[in-house]
Amino acid sequence: MSNLRVRSAVSPLRRRVLDAEGAFVPAVLPTVDGLVAEMRPEEPVHCIRPAVLAATAAEFVAAFPGDTLYAVKCNPDPAVLRALWEGGVRHFDCASPAEIGLVRQMFPAAEIHFMHPVKARGAIREAWARHGVRDFVLDSAAELAKILAEVAATGVAGSLGLVVRLALPKGAAVLDLSGKFGAEAEEAIALLRAARPHVARLGVAFHVGSQCLEPLAWRAALGIAGSVIAAAGVAIDVVDVGGGFPVAYPDVKVPALGAFMAEIEAGSEALGLPGARLWADPGRALVAGGGSVVVQVQARRGDALYINDGVYGSLADAGGLGFRFPVRCLRADAAANARAFRLFGPTCDSADVMQGPFWLPEDIGEGDWIEIGQLGAYGACLRTGFNGFDRARIVEVSA
């Protein structure tokens, strides 16, 4: 057993960055263009914009009529978490002991919520006894029994909060999340009744799907939640409207944030639960705009650009999901005329392709750098070490 080793699931990004002459660059750079001029990087460089992250968080926190829980899975980088804290986020949606430990280490006073509906027994004990987590999500009778047993086994006192996740019908979100988690109405009713005697806080949660462009989806989901709550006939303290709030991409028009909040407020008022607290678990909407990646073109073949990052790196969503991220060529004298390109990643796998189309100058070629935007969400944290292409850097930029 002494030979067992623990390996991080994600290859760590390197924060110490060298310029073209081999000297370390400052921790925070003014602009991405300046970064390229100074570093001339031949490996991908992730650029975090703390000011953008803090401002985006502050806007959402101010607009949402309840508690904003950042979904840490979206981007757990410490610089991102610090920026969100600066923007007013004090609650964190965590799915694993690693995420919980990171948040607790950085922010001892944070409110941490264990939002994964299926948890290992040891994870429950660690969250409760070591990190002071008091709120847990569930969607089955087996999970309810597991949580109650493991919390009791720790011998650590505290006010338990349980939130039952509802299943929703398949919706119109880009990423439908109705298949893996959620209790159907009858089961949810039974779970609420069974949980109520054991808890200080009882809640109902749902998720309309990721990148949902329809504000009315939240009102409809709240209607379903209201029917379950009424049938259960027990007091409800929390209604969690989930995440799914969208961000803009080149081919996506996103309604104003206020449109989503208006539907949530109307739907929550219709529940008739004046004492209940609203929660939301945004991830993508808080951090997408605060990150980008700079890549270099290694070859061009017609309308195909071979770059040094791809679907096994930070561009997974541009591959299988077909997301069209905003792009720009970082060369001052690039041609004004643009044309559509496909992108190929650096691995030997033919599936490492991003069809786009990505509109870039018609004279772009080998050696040019491209900034790919809206990658603060799921970009860096989905990187793998496949084929050995796991070398990337991370810097903070002011603009």
Residue pairs with C-beta under 8 A, 6 or more apart in sequence:
10 381
10 382
10 383
10 384
11 383
11 384
11 385
11 390
11 392
13 46
13 77
13 380
13 383
13 392
13 393
13 394
14 391
14 392
14 393
14 394
15 393
15 394
15 395
16 24
17 24
17 25
17 39
17 45
17 393
17 395
18 24
18 25
18 39
19 25
19 38
19 39
19 40
20 38
20 39
20 40
25 35
25 38
25 39
25 395
27 395
27 396
28 395
28 396
28 397
28 398
29 35
29 38
29 395
29 396
29 397
29 398
30 397
30 398
30 399
31 397
31 398
31 399
32 47
32 292
32 294
32 330
32 371
32 397
32 399
33 330
35 41
35 45
35 47
35 294
35 395
35 397
36 294
36 330
36 369
39 45
41 294
41 296
41 369
41 393
42 296
42 308
43 308
43 391
43 392
43 393
44 293
44 294
44 295
44 308
44 309
44 313
44 314
44 392
44 393
45 293
45 294
45 392
45 393
45 394
45 395
46 291
46 292
46 293
46 314
46 375
46 379
46 380
46 392
46 393
46 394
46 395
47 291
47 292
47 293
47 294
47 371
47 394
47 395
47 396
47 397
48 77
48 79
48 80
48 83
48 290
48 291
48 376
48 394
48 395
48 396
48 397
49 289
49 290
49 291
49 292
49 376
49 396
49 397
49 398
49 399
50 79
50 82
50 83
50 86
50 290
50 396
51 83
51 398
51 399
52 289
52 290
53 80
53 83
53 84
53 87
53 286
53 287
53 290
53 376
54 83
54 84
54 86
54 87
55 87
56 87
56 285
56 286
56 287
56 289
56 290
57 68
57 70
57 83
57 84
57 86
57 87
57 88
57 89
57 286
58 87
58 88
59 257
60 68
60 245
60 257
60 282
60 285
60 286
61 68
61 87
61 88
61 89
62 88
63 257
63 258
63 261
64 261
64 264
64 278
64 280
65 261
65 264
65 265
65 268
65 278
66 277
66 278
66 279
66 280
67 90
67 91
67 111
67 277
67 278
67 279
67 280
68 88
68 89
68 91
68 279
68 280
68 282
69 91
69 92
69 93
69 111
69 113
69 115
69 240
69 279
69 280
69 281
69 282
70 81
70 84
70 89
70 91
70 92
70 93
70 281
70 282
70 283
70 286
71 93
71 115
71 243
71 281
71 282
71 283
72 81
72 92
72 93
72 94
72 95
72 99
72 102
72 103
72 283
73 93
73 95
73 99
73 283
73 381
74 283
74 284
74 286
74 287
74 377
74 378
74 381
75 283
75 287
75 291
75 376
75 377
75 378
75 379
75 380
75 381
76 99
76 102
76 381
77 380
77 381
77 394
78 102
78 106
79 394
79 396
80 287
80 290
80 291
80 376
81 102
81 103
81 106
81 107
82 106
83 290
84 286
84 287
85 106
85 107
85 110
89 286
90 107
90 109
90 110
90 111
91 110
91 111
91 112
91 113
91 279
92 99
92 103
92 107
92 110
92 111
92 112
92 113
93 113
93 115
93 243
93 281
93 283
94 100
94 103
94 112
94 113
94 114
94 115
94 116
94 133
95 114
95 115
95 116
96 116
96 123
97 122
97 123
97 126
97 127
100 112
100 114
100 126
100 127
100 131
100 133
101 131
103 110
103 112
104 110
104 112
104 131
104 132
112 127
112 131
112 132
112 133
112 135
113 133
113 135
113 136
113 137
113 163
113 279
114 123
114 124
114 127
114 133
114 135
114 136
114 137
115 137
115 163
115 205
115 281
116 137
117 137
117 138
117 139
117 140
117 143
117 165
117 181
117 182
118 139
118 143
118 181
119 136
119 143
119 146
119 147
121 146
121 150
124 136
124 146
124 147
124 150
124 151
125 150
125 151
125 153
125 154
127 133
127 136
128 134
128 150
128 151
128 154
128 156
128 158
129 154
129 156
132 158
134 158
134 159
134 160
134 161
135 161
135 162
135 163
135 201
135 203
136 147
136 160
136 161
136 162
136 163
137 162
137 163
137 164
137 165
137 205
138 144
138 147
138 162
138 163
138 164
138 165
138 191
138 195
139 164
139 165
139 166
139 167
139 181
139 182
139 183
139 187
139 188
139 191
140 183
140 187
140 191
141 187
141 190
141 191
141 194
144 162
144 191
144 194
144 195
147 160
147 162
148 198
151 158
151 160
159 200
159 201
160 198
160 199
160 200
160 201
161 199
161 200
161 201
161 202
161 203
161 237
161 238
162 195
162 198
162 199
162 201
162 202
162 203
163 202
163 203
163 204
163 205
163 238
163 240
164 183
164 188
164 191
164 192
164 195
164 202
164 203
164 204
164 205
165 181
165 182
165 183
165 205
165 206
165 207
166 182
166 183
166 185
166 188
166 204
166 205
166 206
166 221
166 224
166 225
166 228
167 178
167 181
167 182
167 183
167 184
167 185
167 188
168 178
168 182
168 206
168 207
168 208
168 209
168 221
168 224
169 178
170 176
170 178
171 178
171 208
171 209
171 212
171 214
171 217
172 209
172 212
172 213
172 214
172 217
173 208
173 209
173 210
173 211
173 212
173 213
173 217
173 244
174 209
174 210
174 211
174 212
174 213
174 246
174 321
175 209
175 210
175 211
175 321
176 209
177 207
177 208
177 209
177 210
177 244
178 209
181 207
182 206
182 207
183 191
185 224
185 227
185 228
185 231
188 204
188 228
188 232
189 228
189 231
189 232
192 202
192 204
192 228
192 229
192 232
192 234
192 236
193 232
193 233
193 234
195 202
196 202
196 234
196 235
201 237
201 238
202 234
202 235
202 236
202 237
202 238
203 236
203 237
203 238
203 239
203 240
203 279
204 225
204 228
204 229
204 236
204 238
204 239
204 240
205 238
205 239
205 240
205 242
205 279
206 221
206 224
206 225
206 240
206 241
206 242
207 242
207 243
207 244
207 281
208 217
208 218
208 221
208 242
208 244
209 217
209 244
210 243
210 244
210 284
211 244
211 246
211 247
211 252
211 284
212 244
212 245
212 246
213 246
213 252
213 253
213 254
213 255
215 255
215 259
215 260
215 262
215 263
216 263
217 244
218 241
218 260
218 263
218 264
218 267
219 263
219 264
219 266
219 267
220 267
221 241
221 242
221 267
222 239
222 241
222 264
222 267
222 268
222 270
222 271
223 267
223 270
225 239
225 271
226 267
226 270
226 271
226 272
229 236
229 271
229 273
236 273
236 276
237 275
237 276
237 277
238 276
238 277
238 278
238 279
239 268
239 271
239 273
239 276
239 277
239 278
239 279
240 278
240 279
240 280
240 281
241 264
241 268
241 278
241 279
241 280
242 280
242 281
243 280
243 281
243 282
243 283
243 284
243 285
245 257
245 260
245 280
245 282
245 284
245 285
246 252
246 254
246 284
246 285
247 254
247 284
247 285
247 288
247 289
247 374
247 377
248 254
248 374
249 323
249 324
249 325
249 326
249 374
250 324
250 325
250 326
250 359
251 324
264 278
264 280
268 276
268 278
283 377
284 377
284 378
287 376
287 377
288 374
288 375
288 376
288 377
289 373
289 374
289 376
290 376
291 374
291 375
291 376
291 377
291 379
291 380
292 371
292 372
292 373
292 374
292 375
292 376
293 309
293 314
293 315
293 371
293 372
293 375
293 379
293 380
293 392
294 330
294 369
294 370
294 371
294 372
295 307
295 308
295 309
295 369
295 370
295 372
296 307
296 308
296 367
296 368
296 369
296 370
297 305
297 306
297 307
297 364
297 365
297 366
297 367
297 368
297 369
297 370
298 306
298 307
298 308
298 346
298 366
299 305
299 306
299 366
300 306
300 364
300 365
300 366
303 339
303 340
303 341
303 342
304 341
304 342
304 343
304 344
305 341
305 342
305 343
305 344
305 358
305 360
305 364
305 370
306 343
306 344
306 346
307 343
307 344
307 345
307 346
307 370
308 346
308 389
309 315
309 345
309 346
309 372
309 389
309 392
310 319
310 343
310 344
310 345
310 346
310 347
310 352
310 353
310 354
310 389
311 318
311 319
311 320
311 345
311 351
311 352
311 353
311 354
312 345
312 347
312 349
312 352
312 383
312 384
312 386
312 387
312 389
313 345
313 346
313 383
313 384
313 389
313 390
313 392
314 375
314 379
314 380
314 382
314 383
314 392
315 325
315 343
315 345
315 354
315 372
315 375
315 379
316 378
316 382
317 323
317 325
317 378
317 379
317 382
318 324
318 325
318 343
318 354
318 356
318 372
319 345
319 351
319 352
319 353
319 354
322 355
324 356
324 357
324 358
325 358
325 372
325 373
325 374
325 375
326 372
326 373
326 374
327 358
327 359
327 360
327 370
327 371
327 372
327 373
328 360
328 370
328 371
328 373
329 360
329 361
329 364
329 368
329 369
329 370
330 368
330 369
330 370
330 371
331 361
331 364
331 368
331 369
334 361
334 363
334 364
334 368
335 361
335 362
335 363
335 364
336 361
337 361
337 362
338 359
338 360
338 361
338 362
339 359
339 360
339 361
339 362
340 356
340 357
340 358
340 359
341 356
341 357
341 358
341 359
341 360
341 364
342 353
342 354
342 355
342 356
342 357
342 358
343 353
343 354
343 356
343 358
344 352
344 353
344 354
345 352
345 353
345 354
345 389
346 352
346 387
346 389
347 386
347 387
347 389
348 387
349 386
349 387
360 370
364 370
380 392
380 394
383 390
383 392
384 390
